[in-house]
Amino acid sequence: MTELIAGLLRFVSLAGLVILAGPVIFDGWVVTDPAWRRELKDRSRRLMQVGGVILLGAALAEGLWTVWRVTGPDLGGMGRYFLLTRAGRGGLLRAAVGLLAALGAGRGWPRGGPWPGPWSVVVLAGSLAFAWNSHAGVQGPLAVAGDFVHITAAALWVGGLWRFALIPWNRVPVADVAAAVRRFSTLGALSVLSLSGTGVLAAYRNVYGAEALARSPYGQALAVKLAVIGVLLGIAAVNRFVLSPVLERLAGDAGSASGDPGAGAAGETVGDGGGEVTGMPPASRGPVDALRRWVRAEAAVG
């Protein structure tokens, strides 16, 4: 039970990193229009703060639980754990990243639509803290580097997906959504390549044969992750190759009909739930609503 609780706390801590990574990659890479960034800024700032608080709290709770189960309520033991052990220092680094994200986003998150890319340093620092404090930390620098790339790719892909699912669908132009799907698909492809390569290397280090893949906890977790990635890739393929071309055609048709090629980007916006879709006939709402549902389904799986 104690190991299960520690594992759950670490998972919650990783979820905090994923949440705060979403606005960084989505606002900084997927979205290229400053006007859209201004539309997203308030929710992105709140997500950064929430992710930072989760990362901070879970990292400290994991360390406190680790010490408590060994020494009980010993303040001296807790201090020695956080300052003198590799796991403790890694937990403090994760907590510091969470604190920086929570406080910094409240004061310094871009408010006027500029590129929030410098915040990538916060995400990279969090990924490095996880990698340094993982099982790879005792296997050498190459293992740590592999875990760092693996965690970063997962955080940016899944975090960006969660952020995508939370865009204000009723106010975003159709052409912008279609462009976001294209760019996010590129990000997803790069992430999958990184996850696959580093995952194979990690499996080579930690799984000894097919029997271990089926019987060891690490092998079973790896099999679950592969299944989840397969589902995510299937949903992403529908979004990119089925729904996105339909949205692009709708936006292009609107621009042609108005005599202004940019009208689709400027005029048509996407519906959310039962609301109206500005500038779009009722027959055109189907692909838009389908994309919204598929993106949210992918985010739920992720």
N, C-alpha and C positions, 0 to 999 in steps of 0.2 A: 504493500500500500504506500509506503514512504517513497519508493521509486516512482510509483504512478503519480503521486502528487507533484514530485519534482519535475517529472516529464510534462505534466499538464501546465505547470507554471512556466516552463521553458517554451511550450507551444504558445501560450498566451503572450509571452514576451515577443516571440517571433511574429505573432499576429500584429502586435503594436508596430513593429518595424515595417511590415507590409502595408499597414494603413497609412503611415506617414510617407512611405515611398510613393504611394499612388499619385498624390497631387504633384510631386516633383517630376515624375516621368510623364504624366498626362499633360499637365500644363506646360511643361518645358519641352517636350518632344512631339507629342501627338497633336497638340493645338499650336498652330502657327499664327493665328490671327490675334493681335493684341486686344481687339474688341471682345473676342470670345473669352480671352483670359480675364478681362475685367468682369465679365459675366460670371466666371467661375470662382473668382478670388475669395469671396467670403466663405463658401462651403469648403474650398480647398484649405483655407487657413484653419477652419474648425477641425477638419480631418487631420491635419498635421498636429494640432494640439491634442486631439483625442488619442492619436497613435503614440505621441510622445508620453502622455500620461500612462497609457497602458504599458508601454515599454519600461518606463521608470518603475512603476509599481510592481510589475511582475518580476523584473530583474532583482529588485531588492527582496521581494517576498521569497523568491527561489533561494537566494543566499541565506536569508534568515531561517528558512525551513531546513536547509541543509545543516546549519549549525545547531539548531534546536534539537533535531533528532539525535545528535551525537552528544552534546554537552548540556542540553537543557537551556534555561534562561540565564546564560552566562554572557554578560556584556563584554567581558574581556575576550572570551572565545570568539565572539562575533567580530570584534575589532581585528583580532589576529587573522581570522578567516578572510576578511575583505582586503586586508593589507598585505598579508604574507603568502597567500596561496594563489596559484594561477587561476583557479575557478573563481575565487573571490574578486580578484582584480578584474577579471573578465566581466563579472556581474556589475562591478562598479562602473566600468567603461560603458556597458549597455545602459545603465541607469543615467549616466552623464549624457549620453546621446539623447535619451528620452527627455531629460530635463531641458537640454538645449533646443530640441524640436518644439516642446510645449511652450517654453518662454519665448524663444526666438520667433516662432511663427506669429505669436500674438503681437509682437512689436515690429517685426521686420519682413513679414511675408509681402511680396510685391502687391501693392494696392492699385497701381495704375496700369497694369497690364504688361510690365516688362518681363523678360525671360527669367524664370525662377531657377535656372540651371545651377547656380552656385550652391543651392540647397542640396545638390547631389552629394556634396562632401559629407553631410549629415548621414545620408543613407549608406554611403560607403564606409563611414566610421562604424555604423551599427553592424553592417555585414562583417567587417573585420573583427569586431568584438565577438560575434557569434562564432566565426571560424576559429579564432584564436582559442576560444574556450570549448571547442568541440573535441570529439575523439581524434580529429585530425591534428589537434595541437601537440600531441605527443608522437606524431609520426613524421615530423620534419616540415621544413618550409614549403616543399612542393605540395604536400597534403593540405597544409593550411591555405595555400594559394588556390588549390582546386576547390576547397570548401568555400572560400571567399567568393570565387566566381559563381559557384553554384547557388549560394544564398542570395547574392546580388541579383542574378538573373531571375530567380523565383520571386524575390520581393518586388522587382520592377514590373514583371509580367503580371503577377496576381494583383499587386497593388494598383497598377494602371487599369486593370480590368475592373476592379471594385470602383475606382473613380469614374470610369466610363459609365458604369451602370447607374451612377448617381448624378449624371448631368441633367440640367433642366430641359428635358426632352420637348416641352411645349414652347420653348423659346429659342431653340437652336435651328438654324437653317439646314434644310435637307442636304444641300451640297456640302456644307461643313461636316455634317455627320458622315456622309459617304467618304469624304477625304480623311476623316479621323479613323474610319474603319481601315482604309488602305494603310495609313501610317502605323496604326496599332498592329495590323497584320505583319508588317515588317518587323516591328519590335518583337512580336510573338515568335516569329521565325528565328530571329537571332537568339532569343531566350531559350527556345527549344533546342537549338544547336548547342548552346552553352550547357544547358542542363543535361543533355544527352552525353556530351563529351566528358564532362566532369563526373557525371553519374557512373559512366562505365569505368572510369579510373577509380572511383571510390569503391565500386563493387569488386573490382580486381584486388583492391587492398584488403577488403573486409569480408568478402564472401568467398569461402573456399569450396567451390564445387556446387553442382546442381542441388545436392542434398541439403547443403547449408542454406541455399536460396529458399527452400521450402520449409526448413525446420528452425532456422535461427530467427530471432526477433528482427535483426537487421534485414535479413533476406525477405521476411514477410512484409516489413514496412516498405522495402523497395518495390515489391510486387504491387502493393496498394498504390504507391506513388505512380508507377507506370500505368496502372489502370485509370487513375484520375487524369493523368496527362493525355491518355488516349481519348477520354471523353471530352476534355477541353479542346483538343485538336479537332475533333469531329464537329463540335459546335462552332468553333472558329472558322472552319472551312465553309459551313453554311453561311455564316455572316459575310465572309469575304467574297466567295465565288457565286453565291445565289442572291443574297439580299442587297449587298452593296452595289452591284451593277444595276439593279432595278432602281435604287435610289438615285444613282448617277443619271440614269435615263430620265427619271421624273424631273430632276433638277434641270437637265438639258432641254427637255421639252418645254418646261416653263419659260426658260430663257428664250427659246426660239419663238414661242408664241407671243412673247412681249416685244420681240425685236431687240432684246438686250440680253446677251449671253450671260451676264452676271445676275440676272433677275432671280434665277433659281437660288443662288447663294444668298441674295439679299432679302428675298421675299418669303419663300416657303419655309415654314418652320414645322417642327416635328410635334406630333401629338403625344400626350402623356395620359394614360388611363382613358377615361371617358371624355376628356376635353376635346375641344375643336382643334383642328389643324389649320393654322392660318394660311390662306392662299392655296389650299389643296382641295380638290374635289373629293367627295366621300369615297369614291372608288380607289383613290390613291393612298388611302390611309393604311390599307392592309399591309404592304411591305414595311412601312414605317413602324407600325405596332409590332409586326413580327420581329423586326430587328431589335426593338426594345426588349421584347420578351426573351429572345435568344441571348442577348448580351447579359441580361440579368440572370438567366439560367446558368450561363457560363461562370458568372461571378459567384453564384451560389455554390457551384461545384468546386470552384477554386478556393 
